[in-house]
Amino acid sequence: MSEPTPADERFVTLQELASYLRLTAGADATSQELSDDLDAALEIAENRVGPLASAGRTYRVFPSGAHLVLPATHLTAITAVQDPDGAEVDVATLEVNATSGIVTLPHRPARRDRPYLVSVTTRDHGKAVAKAVKLIAAHLRGMRSTDGGRGASQFMQSPTDTPAPRGFAIPRAAEELLEEFQ
């Protein structure tokens, strides 16, 4: 897999999120909690649409039959493939489904326990996905600061009662922005 993006090079920066949330400069705009909310929102968006910024990445992928199933989708190019022995595979001989991130090898590898290295270029998602990330981060921040809007403590009967577990769904507006990239 690829290395995580350093915090100061994120697809949406902490400063952009603070501006979106209309936070003034100070502790709230740079808090660790806000950074954690942003990181979680970026992870949610990346899990839905693949890598967020256009970049060259190299993935270590174990074959599944004659297929290499990459952890990224909607790729702009497969730039290189290296077999487990280090030999370059001619990309022109491969069948590539860039939308689903699947590379089909010309033959089934004899061993499936050794990874291939696949270098790709991912697409840049632009403003719609950046807006979705901000919406998700704002939602996460709101859930933490207002107990999910449920005021769970008012329903508790005694100090030993605990609130019922709740799930998490991203805001519908963010879901709609991400739909076209899935």
FINU-707474 format. One line per 10 residues: number of its first residue (from 1); their letters; for each residue x, z, y of C-alpha. Coordinates in steps of 0.5 Angstrom, whole numbers. Last residue first. Example, Ala and Ser with C-alpha at 12.3 -4.5 7.8 and 13.67 -1.06 7.14 Angstrom:
2	SA	27,14,-2 ~ 25,16,-9
END
This chain:
182	QFEELLEEAA	-35,-14,11 ~ -34,-16,18 ~ -41,-19,21 ~ -43,-12,19 ~ -38,-8,23 ~ -42,-8,29 ~ -49,-7,26 ~ -46,0,22 ~ -43,2,29 ~ -50,1,32
172	RPIAFGRPAP	-53,5,26 ~ -49,11,27 ~ -45,13,21 ~ -48,17,15 ~ -45,23,13 ~ -48,28,8 ~ -51,35,8 ~ -50,41,4 ~ -55,46,5 ~ -53,52,10
162	TDTPSQMFQS	-50,58,7 ~ -54,64,6 ~ -50,71,5 ~ -51,73,12 ~ -58,73,11 ~ -64,68,12 ~ -61,62,15 ~ -65,57,18 ~ -63,59,25 ~ -55,58,23
152	AGRGGDTSRM	-56,51,21 ~ -57,49,28 ~ -59,42,26 ~ -55,37,31 ~ -49,36,27 ~ -47,43,28 ~ -47,42,35 ~ -39,41,37 ~ -37,38,30 ~ -43,33,29
142	GRLHAAILKV	-42,31,36 ~ -35,30,35 ~ -36,26,29 ~ -41,22,33 ~ -36,20,38 ~ -31,18,33 ~ -36,13,30 ~ -38,10,36 ~ -31,9,39 ~ -29,6,32
132	AKAVAKGHDR	-36,2,33 ~ -33,-1,40 ~ -26,-2,37 ~ -30,-6,31 ~ -34,-10,36 ~ -28,-11,41 ~ -23,-15,37 ~ -22,-15,29 ~ -15,-18,29 ~ -14,-22,22
122	TTVSVLYPRD	-9,-20,17 ~ -3,-23,15 ~ -1,-22,8 ~ 5,-21,3 ~ 4,-19,-4 ~ 9,-16,-8 ~ 7,-16,-16 ~ 7,-9,-20 ~ 9,-8,-27 ~ 4,-5,-32
112	RRAPRHPLTV	0,-11,-33 ~ 5,-14,-38 ~ 5,-21,-40 ~ 2,-24,-34 ~ -4,-28,-34 ~ -2,-35,-32 ~ -3,-39,-25 ~ -4,-33,-21 ~ -11,-32,-18 ~ -10,-28,-11
102	IGSTANVELT	-16,-24,-9 ~ -17,-21,-2 ~ -25,-22,-2 ~ -25,-27,4 ~ -18,-30,3 ~ -20,-32,-4 ~ -13,-35,-6 ~ -12,-40,-12 ~ -4,-40,-13 ~ 0,-46,-14
92	AVDVEAGDPD	2,-47,-6 ~ 4,-39,-6 ~ 10,-41,-10 ~ 12,-35,-13 ~ 18,-32,-11 ~ 22,-28,-17 ~ 23,-21,-16 ~ 22,-19,-23 ~ 15,-16,-22 ~ 13,-23,-19
82	QVATIATLHT	14,-24,-11 ~ 8,-27,-7 ~ 9,-29,0 ~ 5,-31,6 ~ -2,-30,4 ~ -6,-32,10 ~ -12,-30,15 ~ -14,-25,11 ~ -22,-23,11 ~ -20,-17,6
72	APLVLHAGSP	-15,-12,4 ~ -14,-7,-2 ~ -11,-13,-6 ~ -14,-16,-12 ~ -8,-19,-16 ~ -12,-24,-21 ~ -9,-27,-28 ~ -12,-21,-32 ~ -12,-15,-27 ~ -5,-15,-24
62	FVRYTRGASA	-2,-9,-21 ~ -1,-10,-13 ~ 4,-7,-8 ~ 2,-9,-2 ~ 6,-12,4 ~ 3,-13,11 ~ 4,-18,17 ~ -1,-16,22 ~ -7,-17,26 ~ -10,-10,27
52	LPGVRNEAIE	-16,-7,24 ~ -14,-7,16 ~ -20,-8,12 ~ -27,-8,14 ~ -31,-2,11 ~ -25,2,9 ~ -22,1,16 ~ -28,3,20 ~ -28,10,16 ~ -21,11,17
42	LAADLDDSLE	-21,9,24 ~ -27,14,25 ~ -23,19,21 ~ -17,18,26 ~ -21,18,32 ~ -24,25,30 ~ -17,28,28 ~ -15,26,35 ~ -21,29,38 ~ -19,35,34
32	QSTADAGATL	-12,35,36 ~ -14,36,43 ~ -12,30,48 ~ -18,29,52 ~ -21,36,51 ~ -14,39,54 ~ -13,36,60 ~ -15,29,63 ~ -23,28,64 ~ -27,26,58
22	RLYSALEQLT	-32,21,59 ~ -33,20,52 ~ -31,12,53 ~ -25,15,57 ~ -23,20,52 ~ -23,14,46 ~ -19,10,50 ~ -14,15,51 ~ -14,17,44 ~ -12,10,42
12	VFREDAPTPE	-16,5,39 ~ -13,0,34 ~ -7,6,33 ~ 0,5,36 ~ 1,12,39 ~ -1,15,32 ~ 3,11,28 ~ 0,7,23 ~ 0,9,16 ~ 5,5,11
2	SM	2,-1,7 ~ 0,0,0
END
